[in-house]
Amino acid sequence: LKGARAEIRGDVSYHFGTYTLKFFARCVGMFEMHVKVKGEWLYKDGDVTVSVVDQLAKKYVDVIFELDGSVLQGNLRVGTPTDLIIYTKSSSGAPHDVEVSDLEVRLGQGHTLQKFRPKRESIGTYSQLINVELPGFQTLDVFFEGKSVLSEPSRLQWVTASDPKNTKACQVPTNMVPVGQIASFYIQSRNKNDLNNTCGGDLYEVKCDGPVSLTDLEIRDTANGKYVVSFTPLASGLYQFHISLNGVPIGNSPVTISAVKK
């Protein structure tokens, strides 16, 4: 086998009128097969070509969820169409193209099973829009040529989406907070039915306007629908916290807290 970057010689075996060529390729590419039988060329000069490709390996298939181009972390939201992005790589770790007809996404099990053919976006990158209408757990798996290529199926949870307008900041300090001491309040996620959400996964953004910058402003997801916001004021004055979810201010944003020196 002669290619642009290498030449491969293989072992030939014979069994009941059939000759079998076995070879090991160390690089990918197109190779011309040259076969000589008893001094005469049977195939030569590109009569027969062989394509050598790198195999798709299980451990090199990555699956992520994106919403508006940002990677989603935590639980997924019911009724929110979300892009499932699949990255396929060869055993060398390089992006690896596969036939879309050979790639399949399976969501759910039994009578709830849905099958999708993802769309090719670029070399080794495929996408599928997923929209789940009921809360609960779903099993996700990716198949190539009928075989699962994930190390193990993913168990994902869809929850009722939080509604920024119904979400509130709670237990906001009403008295003046001492300068230099840690202060906190929490955000209670609520859905469109004005009921408390009982799981985490929301990505809140908190910005503070105050006399000085807050270097330790932190948001902690407690995984039960509450998000603790903590900070340490380093100067006296008013601190105004602007809180938003998916770019939309929550119900009682901004929140104002006063800090004083002891």
Disulfide bonds with the S-S distance in Angstrom:
none
